[in-house]
Amino acid sequence: MTGGQVLDPLDKLRVPDAARERHGRHDPYAARAREEWSKRANEIRARLAVSVVVGRVVALKKAGSAGEHVGLCPFHNEATPSFTVSDKKGFAHCFGCGWHGDAIGFVMHRQKLGFREAVELLAGESGLRHLQAARPAPPAPKTPQREDLKKAERVQRIWETARPLQAGDPVDRYLRGRAILPPGEWLPGANRDFGGWPTSLRFSPACWHADERRDLPAMIAAQRQADGRLTAVHRTYLKITGVAVTKAGTQRDKAMYGDVGGTTIALGPVADAMCGGEGIETTLSAMQLFRRSGLAFSQRANMAKVAPPFECGDFYYCADRNKRHPDPKRTRVGEAAAFAGAQAFGKPMGRRVAIKIPKLQSGELGDFNDMLRELQGEGAPA
């Protein structure tokens, strides 16, 4: 970045002509209501420091620079504080269980409220009084099945043992090798730490591959529920050859583990204009092409069933270009999932939506990473 301008080879490309789209009409009354709620939420964020809200539940101690605090996480039992709060950045993050969110997200998760209810609580003059005073985290539920607990523990372990990204590490080289730039280099409001990559991505030098029966290096992604809970992890297994990093080349290079339903992978900050795709690489590519923040739905079913963030009023569903099939239920499944999501979470919620489908010059099937590579003259990746 130089002089406030982003140096990106895509700046000279005519992206809109390279994709087809379908727009969904939206209800103007619902749109105005959503905008009012979003405005109220932004006013709360400007008025209330994250530490003020969290401090009603967590005993915080100042740490590091001004506006930085640390305390015991209220969402899991721990003896050593790993829950950090940054007023400057506007969010809290637990390095133990992986919870991440702003003041409103904290209230949603802690008080088991929806977005609007959390905003209403914080908007009231006595809203903070409704938050419970600082105390230890509640005990684990009494009824979860043993296998569910083991799975949840393994999800946490995979995430906690993975390393935050940094410039030049294998994940950085893998994504750049696919023509993807860190959102922190070009997207306003995106994370600038960790090499500019989203905090939802990490690197594991040795992650177990069940089919191969051995450890392999992997990109690890946090799959979170709407309230910020980490319930699953996505793994992209990698092959490191000198400075080159590619997918591992196994029969199954990508795998998810945990409670996947309802999760997304946050790849940029919540914004009015966003986009979302099925996978991590295609979503990061679509974000770069359309200059929007975004999220990955992690699986096709979630694209049809999981709503974009409430505050997002303009959303692009970025579908993969899949092949046709004699069975209508199996033809162009990516577009079908995107259409279902647009129908459910567009007009009924006062949100503008569009379905974006990559159009490759070669006429081949593919996704937005294939399109990004082709537009840069590098050809589609293997």
VOBA-1610 file (N, C-alpha, C; in pm, whole numbers, padded with zeros to 5 digits, always signed):
BEGIN
Met+00086-00119+00000Met+00000+00000+00000Met+00089+00123+00000Thr+00066+00215-00093Thr+00150+00333-00104Thr+00063+00456-00122Gly+00085+00558-00037Gly+00011+00682-00051Gly-00139+00664-00045Gly-00185+00566+00031Gly-00329+00547+00044Gly-00392+00470-00070Gln-00312+00430-00170Gln-00366+00355-00282Gln-00323+00210-00273Val-00413+00121-00313Val-00383-00021-00309Val-00321-00062-00442Leu-00205-00124-00435Leu-00138-00172-00554Leu-00185-00315-00579Asp-00268-00334-00677Asp-00328-00464-00702Asp-00345-00480-00853Pro-00294-00588-00911Pro-00307-00606-01055Pro-00451-00614-01102Leu-00545-00642-01010Leu-00685-00651-01051Leu-00749-00516-01075Asp-00681-00407-01031Asp-00740-00274-01047Asp-00769-00242-01193Lys-00694-00302-01285Lys-00710-00270-01426Lys-00805-00367-01497Leu-00861-00459-01424Leu-00948-00559-01485Leu-01094-00517-01475Arg-01173-00553-01575Arg-01315-00521-01576Arg-01391-00640-01518Val-01400-00642-01388Val-01459-00757-01320Val-01608-00775-01348Pro-01691-00667-01344Pro-01835-00689-01358Pro-01874-00764-01484Asp-01800-00745-01597Asp-01834-00813-01720Asp-01797-00960-01718Ala-01724-01001-01616Ala-01676-01138-01611Ala-01760-01226-01520Ala-01873-01177-01476Ala-01959-01258-01389Ala-02104-01231-01420Arg-02187-01335-01411Arg-02331-01320-01428Arg-02395-01304-01291Glu-02508-01237-01285Glu-02573-01218-01155Glu-02724-01214-01170Arg-02790-01249-01060Arg-02934-01235-01049Arg-02963-01155-00925His-03043-01054-00935His-03073-00968-00819His-03206-01006-00759Gly-03211-01004-00627Gly-03336-01027-00556Gly-03395-00895-00511Arg-03524-00873-00535Arg-03587-00751-00487Arg-03597-00756-00336His-03598-00640-00275His-03604-00638-00130His-03718-00548-00083Asp-03767-00578+00033Asp-03877-00505+00094Asp-03822-00374+00152Pro-03862-00257+00100Pro-03807-00131+00148Pro-03836-00105+00296Tyr-03952-00152+00344Tyr-03985-00132+00485Tyr-03893-00214+00574Ala-03871-00341+00535Ala-03778-00426+00611Ala-03637-00371+00602Ala-03602-00316+00488Ala-03467-00260+00471Ala-03446-00141+00564Arg-03547-00054+00573Arg-03535+00063+00660Arg-03525+00020+00807Ala-03604-00083+00843Ala-03599-00132+00980Ala-03461-00189+01012Arg-03405-00266+00916Arg-03272-00323+00938Arg-03168-00214+00950Glu-03179-00110+00867Glu-03084+00001+00873Glu-03093+00075+01005Glu-03215+00087+01059Glu-03231+00152+01189Glu-03164+00071+01300Trp-03182-00060+01295Trp-03117-00145+01394Trp-02965-00137+01381Ser-02917-00135+01258Ser-02773-00125+01236Ser-02719+00008+01289Lys-02795+00114+01267Lys-02754+00246+01318Lys-02748+00245+01470Arg-02849+00187+01533Arg-02850+00179+01679Arg-02731+00099+01730Ala-02698-00009+01659Ala-02584-00092+01700Ala-02454-00014+01690Asn-02437+00063+01583Asn-02315+00142+01567Asn-02305+00251+01674Glu-02419+00308+01712Glu-02418+00409+01818Glu-02374+00347+01951Ile-02419+00224+01976Ile-02379+00155+02099Ile-02230+00127+02097Arg-02177+00082+01985Arg-02033+00054+01975Arg-01950+00179+01997Ala-02001+00293+01948Ala-01927+00419+01966Ala-01936+00469+02109Arg-02046+00438+02177Arg-02068+00489+02312Arg-02007+00401+02420Leu-02013+00271+02401Leu-01968+00178+02504Leu-01839+00108+02463Ala-01733+00125+02541Ala-01610+00051+02517Ala-01636-00096+02544Val-01569-00182+02469Val-01588-00326+02488Val-01555-00366+02631Ser-01450-00304+02689Ser-01409-00340+02825Ser-01517-00305+02927Val-01597-00202+02899Val-01705-00164+02991Val-01811-00272+02995Val-01845-00324+02878Val-01947-00429+02870Val-01894-00560+02928Val-01777-00601+02881Val-01719-00727+02927Val-01688-00722+03076Gly-01648-00603+03123Gly-01610-00587+03263Gly-01723-00611+03360Arg-01849-00612+03311Arg-01961-00644+03398Arg-01967-00793+03429Val-01898-00872+03350Val-01901-01017+03365Val-01765-01073+03402Val-01661-01012+03345Val-01524-01062+03363Val-01443-00964+03446Ala-01369-01013+03543Ala-01277-00929+03620Ala-01154-00903+03534Leu-01146-00782+03479Leu-01039-00749+03384Leu-00922-00679+03452Lys-00803-00705+03400Lys-00682-00635+03442Lys-00619-00571+03319Lys-00564-00451+03338Lys-00499-00384+03227Lys-00375-00463+03186Ala-00353-00469+03055Ala-00238-00542+03003Ala-00190-00476+02876Gly-00060-00454+02866Gly-00003-00397+02744Gly-00038-00251+02728Ser-00069-00211+02606Ser-00094-00071+02573Ser-00230-00027+02626Ala-00256+00103+02615Ala-00382+00160+02663Ala-00501+00093+02595Gly-00605+00064+02674Gly-00725+00003+02618Gly-00716-00146+02603Glu-00607-00209+02649Glu-00592-00355+02642Glu-00615-00414+02780His-00694-00521+02786His-00726-00585+02913His-00721-00736+02896Val-00711-00807+03007Val-00711-00953+03004Val-00784-01005+03127Gly-00849-01121+03113Gly-00921-01181+03224Gly-00953-01326+03195Leu-01015-01392+03291Leu-01056-01531+03273Leu-01176-01538+03179Cys-01172-01627+03084Cys-01280-01638+02986Cys-01410-01681+03054Pro-01522-01613+03026Pro-01651-01651+03085Pro-01719-01766+03011Phe-01659-01811+02900Phe-01723-01913+02818Phe-01661-02052+02832His-01551-02062+02906His-01496-02194+02937His-01414-02183+03065Asn-01397-02293+03133Asn-01324-02292+03259Asn-01173-02289+03233Glu-01104-02199+03298Glu-00959-02189+03284Glu-00899-02130+03411Ala-00771-02159+03432Ala-00700-02109+03550Ala-00612-01990+03516Thr-00563-01986+03392Thr-00477-01877+03346Thr-00554-01788+03249Pro-00558-01657+03271Pro-00635-01568+03183Pro-00590-01574+03037Ser-00685-01598+02949Ser-00655-01599+02806Ser-00755-01516+02726Phe-00847-01449+02800Phe-00951-01370+02736Phe-00904-01224+02727Thr-00876-01177+02607Thr-00821-01043+02587Thr-00927-00949+02532Val-00922-00826+02575Val-01018-00723+02532Val-00940-00603+02480Ser-00973-00559+02360Ser-00906-00444+02302Ser-01009-00337+02267Asp-01010-00228+02344Asp-01102-00118+02313Asp-01064-00050+02182Lys-00934-00045+02154Lys-00888+00019+02031Lys-00937-00055+01908Lys-00931-00189+01912Lys-00974-00270+01798Lys-01123-00299+01801Gly-01185-00281+01918Gly-01330-00298+01927Gly-01378-00442+01939Phe-01293-00530+01989Phe-01339-00668+02005Phe-01267-00736+02120Ala-01322-00852+02159Ala-01261-00939+02259Ala-01229-01071+02191His-01124-01138+02242His-01083-01264+02181His-01027-01356+02288Cys-01069-01481+02287Cys-01015-01579+02381Cys-00917-01670+02308Phe-00794-01672+02357Phe-00693-01757+02296Phe-00706-01901+02345Gly-00798-01924+02439Gly-00822-02059+02487Gly-00928-02130+02407Cys-01053-02084+02417Cys-01162-02150+02346Cys-01185-02094+02206Gly-01125-01978+02177Gly-01137-01923+02042Gly-01254-01828+02022Trp-01333-01797+02127Trp-01445-01706+02107Trp-01392-01570+02062His-01468-01504+01973His-01426-01375+01918His-01551-01293+01887Gly-01553-01167+01928Gly-01667-01083+01895Gly-01659-00946+01959Asp-01754-00859+01923Asp-01757-00724+01978Asp-01850-00722+02100Ala-01883-00601+02147Ala-01965-00588+02268Ala-02103-00650+02249Ile-02163-00627+02134Ile-02296-00683+02109Ile-02291-00834+02099Gly-02191-00885+02030Gly-02175-01030+02019Gly-02152-01093+02155Phe-02079-01022+02243Phe-02055-01073+02377Phe-02187-01089+02454Val-02271-00988+02446Val-02399-00994+02516Val-02489-01102+02456Met-02487-01116+02324Met-02567-01219+02259Met-02529-01357+02312His-02398-01382+02319His-02353-01515+02360His-02372-01537+02510Arg-02338-01435+02591Arg-02344-01451+02736Arg-02488-01461+02786Gln-02575-01376+02731Gln-02713-01370+02779Gln-02810-01454+02696Lys-02757-01522+02592Lys-02840-01606+02506Lys-02952-01524+02439Leu-02912-01413+02379Leu-03006-01322+02314Leu-02981-01315+02165Gly-03084-01273+02091Gly-03066-01244+01951Gly-03005-01106+01934Phe-02973-01070+01810Phe-02908-00941+01783Phe-02993-00825+01833Arg-03120-00823+01797Arg-03205-00711+01834Arg-03222-00701+01986Glu-03238-00817+02051Glu-03254-00815+02196Glu-03128-00762+02265Ala-03011-00800+02212Ala-02885-00751+02270Ala-02872-00601+02252Val-02911-00551+02136Val-02906-00407+02111Val-03001-00334+02205Glu-03122-00386+02221Glu-03219-00325+02311Glu-03165-00320+02455Leu-03103-00427+02498Leu-03050-00431+02634Leu-02943-00324+02654Leu-02850-00315+02560Leu-02740-00220+02574Leu-02784-00076+02549Ala-02893-00059+02474Ala-02940+00076+02445Ala-03007+00142+02564Gly-03061+00060+02655Gly-03129+00115+02770Gly-03033+00177+02869Glu-03079+00277+02943Glu-02994+00346+03039Glu-02942+00252+03147Ser-03023+00152+03182Ser-02982+00058+03285Ser-02943-00077+03227Gly-02914-00077+03097Gly-02888-00203+03029Gly-02776-00283+03091Leu-02667-00218+03127Leu-02553-00291+03181Leu-02585-00358+03314Arg-02685-00309+03383Arg-02720-00370+03511Arg-02775-00512+03492His-02824-00542+03372His-02879-00673+03348His-02771-00778+03329Leu-02649-00733+03303Leu-02540-00828+03289Leu-02496-00874+03428Gln-02470-01001+03441Gln-02432-01054+03571Gln-02295-01002+03612Ala-02278-00981+03741Ala-02150-00933+03792Ala-02042-01036+03766Ala-01916-00989+03772Ala-01802-01076+03742Ala-01803-01200+03833Arg-01789-01315+03771Arg-01785-01440+03846Arg-01724-01548+03757Pro-01688-01664+03812Pro-01628-01770+03729Pro-01723-01816+03620Ala-01668-01880+03520Ala-01751-01934+03412Ala-01846-02039+03466Pro-01965-02050+03410Pro-02062-02149+03458Pro-02012-02289+03430Pro-02058-02387+03509Pro-02014-02525+03484Pro-02067-02575+03351Ala-02001-02676+03298Ala-02044-02733+03170Ala-02183-02792+03185Pro-02262-02793+03077Pro-02396-02853+03084Pro-02388-02996+03136Lys-02495-03041+03202Lys-02493-03171+03266Lys-02529-03285+03172Thr-02592-03252+03058Thr-02648-03358+02976Thr-02576-03391+02845Pro-02467-03325+02805Pro-02409-03357+02674Pro-02359-03501+02669Gln-02369-03562+02553Gln-02321-03697+02535Gln-02168-03698+02538Arg-02114-03812+02580Arg-01969-03823+02594Arg-01898-03799+02460Glu-01953-03854+02352Glu-01890-03836+02222Glu-01893-03690+02179Asp-02001-03619+02212Asp-02009-03476+02178Asp-01902-03397+02252Leu-01881-03431+02379Leu-01778-03362+02456Leu-01639-03389+02400Lys-01613-03512+02364Lys-01483-03548+02309Lys-01459-03473+02178Lys-01563-03463+02097Lys-01550-03392+01970Lys-01524-03244+01993Ala-01598-03183+02087Ala-01579-03041+02117Ala-01439-03015+02171Glu-01390-03106+02254Glu-01255-03090+02308Glu-01150-03100+02199Arg-01172-03190+02105Arg-01074-03204+01997Arg-01076-03082+01906Val-01195-03026+01881Val-01203-02903+01801Val-01120-02793+01868Gln-01138-02776+01998Gln-01062-02674+02071Gln-00912-02703+02064Arg-00875-02829+02077Arg-00734-02865+02077Arg-00668-02836+01941Ile-00738-02871+01833Ile-00684-02844+01699Ile-00662-02695+01681Trp-00761-02616+01724Trp-00752-02470+01707Trp-00643-02411+01796Glu-00637-02452+01920Glu-00543-02393+02015Glu-00398-02425+01982Thr-00374-02543+01924Thr-00236-02580+01893Thr-00189-02525+01759Ala-00281-02472+01679Ala-00241-02408+01553Ala-00186-02270+01581Arg-00101-02220+01492Arg-00033-02093+01513Arg-00100-01980+01434Pro-00112-01860+01493Pro-00159-01744+01416Pro-00070-01723+01293Leu-00128-01674+01187Leu-00053-01656+01063Leu+00045-01539+01073Gln+00145-01545+00989Gln+00238-01434+00975Gln+00289-01432+00831Ala+00338-01318+00789Ala+00387-01303+00652Ala+00499-01404+00626Gly+00491-01473+00514Gly+00594-01566+00474Gly+00577-01707+00525Asp+00477-01733+00611Asp+00461-01869+00660Asp+00392-01954+00551Pro+00380-02085+00570Pro+00326-02170+00463Pro+00186-02132+00415Val+00096-02091+00505Val-00038-02053+00462Val-00033-01925+00379Asp+00050-01830+00420Asp+00068-01706+00344Asp+00117-01740+00203Arg+00214-01828+00193Arg+00269-01864+00062Arg+00168-01943-00021Tyr+00090-02029+00046Tyr-00011-02107-00025Tyr-00117-02016-00088Leu-00171-01923-00009Leu-00276-01836-00060Leu-00224-01738-00165Arg-00107-01681-00141Arg-00049-01591-00242Arg-00018-01668-00370Gly+00018-01794-00356Gly+00043-01876-00474Gly-00081-01900-00558Arg-00198-01874-00499Arg-00325-01884-00571Arg-00377-01745-00608Ala-00287-01647-00608Ala-00317-01509-00650Ala-00403-01434-00548Ile-00413-01485-00426Ile-00495-01421-00323Ile-00408-01331-00237Leu-00451-01208-00217Leu-00380-01112-00133Leu-00445-01105+00004Pro-00369-01077+00109Pro-00429-01063+00242Pro-00529-00947+00244Pro-00650-00967+00294Pro-00748-00857+00301Pro-00693-00735+00374Gly-00602-00756+00469Gly-00542-00644+00542Gly-00464-00550+00454Glu-00429-00592+00332Glu-00354-00506+00241Glu-00444-00417+00157Trp-00573-00448+00150Trp-00658-00370+00060Trp-00798-00340+00113Leu-00845-00413+00216Leu-00983-00397+00262Leu-00989-00305+00384Pro-01058-00190+00376Pro-01070-00101+00492Pro-01133-00173+00610Gly-01076-00155+00727Gly-01129-00215+00848Gly-01085-00357+00873Ala-01013-00417+00777Ala-00968-00556+00795Ala-00849-00562+00891Asn-00829-00678+00948Asn-00717-00700+01039Asn-00584-00674+00969Arg-00496-00595+01034Arg-00365-00567+00977Arg-00255-00652+01041Asp-00289-00717+01153Asp-00192-00805+01217Asp-00189-00940+01146Phe-00099-01026+01191Phe-00090-01163+01139Phe-00076-01165+00987Gly+00009-01076+00936Gly+00033-01073+00792Gly-00082-01019+00711Gly-00182-00960+00779Gly-00298-00907+00708Gly-00406-01010+00682Trp-00384-01135+00728Trp-00483-01241+00706Trp-00588-01242+00816Pro-00707-01297+00791Pro-00812-01302+00893Pro-00767-01381+01015Thr-00812-01339+01132Thr-00777-01411+01254Thr-00843-01548+01261Ser-00937-01574+01172Ser-01003-01705+01168Ser-00918-01811+01101Leu-00803-01773+01046Leu-00714-01869+00979Leu-00586-01886+01060Arg-00539-02009+01071Arg-00415-02039+01141Arg-00337-02146+01065Phe-00216-02174+01111Phe-00133-02277+01048Phe-00094-02383+01150Ser-00110-02508+01112Ser-00065-02620+01194Ser+00044-02694+01118Pro+00163-02704+01174Pro+00270-02777+01105Pro+00247-02927+01104Ala+00160-02977+01191Ala+00135-03121+01198Ala-00008-03147+01243Cys-00097-03169+01149Cys-00239-03195+01179Cys-00274-03334+01128Trp-00339-03412+01210Trp-00367-03550+01177Trp-00461-03563+01057His-00422-03647+00959His-00505-03677+00843His-00554-03820+00859Ala-00685-03836+00884Ala-00740-03967+00917Ala-00721-04069+00805Asp-00737-04026+00679Asp-00723-04120+00568Asp-00578-04162+00546Glu-00488-04065+00559Glu-00346-04093+00537Glu-00279-04158+00658Arg-00345-04147+00773Arg-00291-04201+00899Arg-00157-04140+00934Arg-00144-04011+00914Arg-00020-03941+00948Arg-00049-03792+00961Asp+00045-03720+01024Asp+00034-03575+01038Asp+00081-03507+00910Leu+00009-03401+00873Leu+00046-03319+00758Leu+00031-03172+00796Pro+00109-03083+00736Pro+00086-02940+00760Pro-00051-02901+00704Ala-00114-02803+00767Ala-00250-02769+00725Ala-00284-02624+00759Met-00370-02564+00675Met-00435-02437+00708Met-00559-02473+00789Ile-00572-02413+00908Ile-00685-02438+00996Ile-00775-02316+00998Ala-00904-02337+00982Ala-01000-02227+00984Ala-01102-02250+01095Ala-01136-02144+01168Ala-01235-02151+01275Ala-01376-02137+01217Gln-01460-02237+01243Gln-01600-02233+01200Gln-01685-02199+01322Arg-01750-02083+01317Arg-01821-02031+01434Arg-01970-02018+01408Gln-02046-02033+01517Gln-02189-02006+01514Gln-02210-01854+01515Ala-02335-01811+01495Ala-02365-01668+01488Ala-02329-01595+01616Asp-02330-01665+01730Asp-02298-01600+01857Asp-02149-01604+01889Gly-02067-01650+01795Gly-01922-01649+01814Gly-01863-01779+01865Arg-01945-01878+01899Arg-01892-02004+01951Arg-01817-02082+01843Leu-01701-02131+01879Leu-01622-02217+01791Leu-01673-02360+01807Thr-01735-02415+01703Thr-01790-02549+01714Thr-01732-02647+01612Ala-01650-02596+01519Ala-01589-02684+01420Ala-01464-02620+01364Val-01380-02700+01302Val-01261-02649+01235Val-01255-02707+01094His-01207-02627+01003His-01187-02669+00864His-01037-02683+00841Arg-00997-02793+00778Arg-00855-02819+00754Arg-00828-02831+00605Thr-00728-02757+00557Thr-00679-02770+00420Thr-00536-02822+00430Tyr-00516-02947+00392Tyr-00384-03009+00406Tyr-00290-02961+00296Leu-00166-02935+00334Leu-00070-02870+00245Leu+00053-02956+00219Lys+00118-02928+00108Lys+00247-02988+00072Lys+00348-02876+00056Ile+00456-02881+00132Ile+00559-02776+00130Ile+00681-02830+00058Thr+00715-02768-00054Thr+00831-02806-00133Thr+00919-02683-00150Gly+01020-02669-00065Gly+01100-02547-00068Gly+01015-02429-00030Val+01010-02328-00117Val+00926-02211-00091Val+00785-02229-00144Ala+00766-02328-00231Ala+00633-02351-00289Ala+00544-02428-00193Val+00418-02385-00184Val+00320-02453-00100Val+00193-02475-00183Thr+00151-02600-00190Thr+00030-02636-00264Thr-00056-02726-00176Lys-00173-02763-00227Lys-00253-02862-00156Lys-00176-02994-00153Ala-00203-03075-00052Ala-00121-03192-00026Ala-00124-03297-00138Gly-00232-03300-00213Gly-00241-03398-00320Gly-00291-03534-00274Thr-00357-03538-00158Thr-00418-03662-00111Thr-00556-03676-00175Gln-00622-03786-00150Gln-00756-03803-00205Gln-00857-03711-00139Arg-00823-03661-00020Arg-00913-03569+00050Arg-00827-03461+00116Asp-00803-03352+00042Asp-00717-03246+00093Asp-00789-03151+00187Lys-00921-03156+00189Lys-00998-03067+00276Lys-01095-03149+00360Ala-01107-03111+00486Ala-01195-03184+00576Ala-01242-03093+00687Met-01363-03118+00736Met-01418-03043+00849Met-01436-03138+00967Tyr-01430-03082+01085Tyr-01449-03164+01204Tyr-01525-03083+01309Gly-01625-03146+01370Gly-01703-03080+01474Gly-01848-03062+01433Asp-01915-02971+01501Asp-02054-02938+01474Asp-02055-02830+01367Val-02069-02870+01242Val-02053-02781+01127Val-02179-02702+01096Gly-02296-02759+01123Gly-02421-02693+01088Gly-02434-02554+01146Gly-02472-02458+01062Gly-02494-02321+01108Gly-02369-02237+01119Thr-02251-02292+01085Thr-02127-02217+01101Thr-02088-02141+00975Thr-02007-02038+00996Thr-01941-01967+00887Thr-01797-01939+00930Ile-01713-01903+00833Ile-01575-01865+00859Ile-01561-01718+00824Ala-01540-01633+00925Ala-01530-01489+00902Ala-01397-01457+00835Leu-01402-01395+00718Leu-01280-01361+00644Leu-01260-01210+00631Gly-01348-01133+00694Gly-01338-00988+00695Gly-01435-00933+00797Pro-01430-00804+00824Pro-01519-00745+00924Pro-01664-00742+00875Val-01758-00742+00969Val-01899-00726+00933Val-01918-00588+00872Ala-01986-00581+00759Ala-02004-00454+00687Ala-02139-00454+00617Asp-02180-00339+00569Asp-02307-00330+00497Asp-02301-00408+00366Ala-02187-00401+00296Ala-02170-00472+00169Ala-02073-00588+00189Met-02120-00710+00169Met-02037-00828+00190Met-02063-00931+00079Cys-01982-01035+00078Cys-02004-01147-00013Cys-01971-01276+00059Gly-02019-01387+00006Gly-01992-01515+00069Gly-01991-01627-00032Gly-01897-01719-00015Gly-01887-01834-00102Gly-01882-01961-00021Glu-01871-02072-00090Glu-01871-02201-00021Glu-01739-02225+00050Gly-01626-02205-00019Gly-01495-02236+00037Gly-01414-02112+00072Ile-01300-02135+00137Ile-01215-02025+00182Ile-01149-01955+00066Glu-01085-02032-00024Glu-01012-01972-00133Glu-01104-01898-00230Thr-01220-01958-00262Thr-01311-01891-00355Thr-01370-01764-00294Thr-01395-01766-00161Thr-01450-01646-00097Thr-01346-01535-00090Leu-01222-01567-00052Leu-01117-01466-00051Leu-01097-01407-00190Ser-01109-01491-00292Ser-01095-01443-00431Ser-01210-01351-00469Ala-01333-01391-00433Ala-01449-01306-00463Ala-01439-01173-00390Met-01394-01175-00265Met-01374-01051-00190Met-01278-00960-00265Gln-01170-01016-00315Gln-01069-00938-00386Gln-01122-00883-00518Leu-01202-00963-00586Leu-01257-00920-00714Leu-01363-00811-00698Phe-01450-00827-00599Phe-01562-00736-00583Phe-01537-00627-00478Arg-01418-00630-00417Arg-01379-00529-00318Arg-01481-00521-00204Arg-01509-00638-00145Arg-01604-00646-00035Arg-01546-00732+00077Ser-01597-00710+00196Ser-01568-00802+00305Ser-01645-00931+00278Gly-01615-01037+00355Gly-01685-01160+00324Gly-01673-01268+00430Leu-01742-01378+00403Leu-01739-01495+00489Leu-01754-01619+00402Ala-01697-01729+00451Ala-01712-01857+00382Ala-01817-01939+00456Phe-01910-01998+00382Phe-02016-02077+00445Phe-01966-02216+00485Ser-01849-02253+00440Ser-01780-02377+00476Ser-01839-02502+00413Gln-01965-02500+00381Gln-02026-02610+00307Gln-02149-02558+00234Arg-02186-02627+00128Arg-02295-02581+00042Arg-02427-02568+00119Ala-02453-02662+00209Ala-02580-02659+00283Ala-02594-02532+00365Asn-02485-02483+00421Asn-02492-02362+00502Asn-02524-02239+00418Met-02484-02240+00292Met-02514-02125+00205Met-02665-02107+00192Ala-02736-02218+00194Ala-02882-02212+00179Ala-02953-02188+00311Lys-02885-02216+00424Lys-02955-02215+00553Lys-02907-02110+00652Val-02789-02053+00630Val-02733-01959+00728Val-02744-01816+00675Ala-02800-01728+00757Ala-02819-01589+00716Ala-02687-01512+00722Pro-02667-01415+00632Pro-02553-01324+00646Pro-02569-01244+00776Pro-02464-01176+00821Pro-02476-01095+00944Pro-02593-00997+00934Phe-02660-00975+01046Phe-02779-00890+01047Phe-02752-00753+00988Glu-02632-00698+01015Glu-02601-00562+00972Glu-02564-00552+00826Cys-02551-00662+00758Cys-02520-00661+00616Cys-02649-00639+00537Gly-02654-00532+00458Gly-02773-00500+00380Gly-02758-00525+00232Asp-02638-00564+00187Asp-02612-00585+00044Asp-02516-00703+00033Phe-02569-00819-00009Phe-02489-00941-00003Phe-02481-01011-00138Tyr-02360-01051-00177Tyr-02338-01130-00298Tyr-02321-01277-00259Tyr-02406-01364-00313Tyr-02385-01507-00300Tyr-02296-01552-00416Cys-02175-01591-00385Cys-02076-01625-00488Cys-02071-01776-00504Ala-02141-01826-00603Ala-02156-01970-00622Ala-02047-02025-00712Asp-02009-02150-00689Asp-01921-02219-00781Asp-01998-02253-00908Arg-01927-02257-01020Arg-01991-02295-01146Arg-01978-02447-01162Asn-02083-02517-01124Asn-02082-02664-01126Asn-02144-02718-01253Lys-02117-02846-01278Lys-02168-02908-01401Lys-02317-02944-01387Arg-02380-02958-01502Arg-02519-03004-01505Arg-02523-03155-01480His-02640-03203-01436His-02656-03345-01407His-02797-03386-01448Pro-02812-03510-01497Pro-02947-03554-01537Pro-03049-03544-01423Asp-03004-03566-01299Asp-03092-03555-01184Asp-03103-03408-01145Pro-03222-03347-01153Pro-03237-03204-01121Pro-03184-03167-00984Lys-03189-03260-00888Lys-03142-03231-00753Lys-02989-03225-00746Arg-02922-03271-00850Arg-02775-03276-00848Arg-02712-03189-00956Thr-02793-03108-01023Thr-02739-03024-01128Thr-02713-02882-01078Arg-02598-02829-01111Arg-02558-02692-01075Arg-02592-02663-00929Val-02543-02751-00843Val-02581-02747-00702Val-02532-02621-00631Gly-02419-02566-00674Gly-02370-02444-00611Gly-02465-02328-00632Glu-02512-02312-00757Glu-02606-02205-00788Glu-02740-02227-00716Ala-02781-02353-00706Ala-02907-02383-00638Ala-02902-02344-00491Ala-02788-02372-00425Ala-02774-02336-00284Ala-02772-02185-00267Ala-02703-02116-00359Ala-02698-01970-00353Ala-02837-01910-00373Phe-02912-01967-00466Phe-03047-01917-00492Phe-03136-01937-00371Ala-03123-02053-00304Ala-03204-02080-00186Ala-03171-01981-00075Gly-03042-01951-00057Gly-03003-01853+00044Gly-03055-01714+00012Ala-03046-01676-00116Ala-03093-01544-00157Ala-03243-01531-00135Gln-03317-01638-00163Gln-03462-01636-00145Gln-03498-01624+00002Ala-03423-01691+00089Ala-03457-01693+00231Ala-03414-01568+00305Phe-03298-01514+00268Phe-03238-01407+00348Phe-03223-01275+00274Gly-03288-01263+00157Gly-03285-01139+00082Gly-03407-01054+00112Lys-03506-01063+00028Lys-03627-00982+00040Lys-03693-00991+00177Pro-03709-01112+00235Pro-03778-01119+00366Pro-03708-01040+00475Met-03579-01016+00460Met-03504-00944+00563Met-03464-00804+00517Gly-03524-00758+00407Gly-03496-00623+00359Gly-03353-00607+00310Arg-03296-00715+00258Arg-03155-00714+00216Arg-03146-00725+00064Arg-03061-00644+00003Arg-03032-00658-00139Arg-02940-00777-00158Val-02971-00863-00252Val-02887-00979-00277Val-02863-00995-00426Ala-02753-01056-00460Ala-02722-01089-00599Ala-02647-01221-00599Ile-02672-01303-00700Ile-02601-01429-00716Ile-02493-01410-00821Lys-02370-01428-00782Lys-02256-01412-00872Lys-02202-01549-00911Ile-02181-01568-01038Ile-02132-01696-01088Ile-02009-01669-01175Pro-01895-01732-01148Pro-01775-01704-01227Pro-01791-01747-01372Lys-01743-01663-01459Lys-01744-01694-01602Lys-01600-01695-01649Leu-01549-01814-01673Leu-01410-01828-01715Leu-01397-01809-01865Gln-01289-01744-01904Gln-01264-01720-02047Gln-01250-01851-02122Ser-01200-01951-02053Ser-01181-02082-02116Ser-01313-02157-02134Gly-01419-02109-02067Gly-01547-02177-02076Gly-01558-02297-01985Glu-01455-02323-01906Glu-01454-02437-01816Glu-01538-02410-01691Leu-01569-02517-01619Leu-01633-02504-01488Leu-01529-02460-01387Gly-01573-02400-01277Gly-01476-02358-01177Gly-01536-02265-01074Asp-01448-02203-00995Asp-01492-02111-00891Asp-01423-01976-00908Phe-01441-01887-00809Phe-01386-01753-00823Phe-01234-01749-00811Asn-01174-01850-00750Asn-01028-01853-00750Asn-00976-01889-00888Asp-01045-01980-00958Asp-01009-02007-01097Asp-01021-01881-01181Met-01126-01806-01159Met-01148-01682-01233Met-01041-01579-01202Leu-01006-01566-01075Leu-00902-01472-01035Leu-00769-01507-01100Arg-00733-01635-01096Arg-00609-01679-01158Arg-00610-01654-01309Glu-00723-01682-01372Glu-00732-01663-01517Glu-00721-01516-01555Leu-00786-01429-01477Leu-00780-01286-01506Leu-00638-01231-01491Gln-00559-01294-01405Gln-00421-01250-01387Gln-00327-01323-01484Gly-00383-01406-01570Gly-00300-01471-01672Gly-00217-01586-01620Glu-00256-01643-01505Glu-00177-01751-01447Glu-00238-01888-01472Gly-00362-01890-01524Gly-00428-02019-01543Gly-00485-02069-01414Ala-00577-02160-01423Ala-00642-02215-01304Ala-00545-02304-01228Pro-00548-02299-01096Pro-00459-02382-01016Pro-00502-02527-01018Ala-00407-02614-00988Ala-00439-02757-00984Ala-00524-02787-00863
//
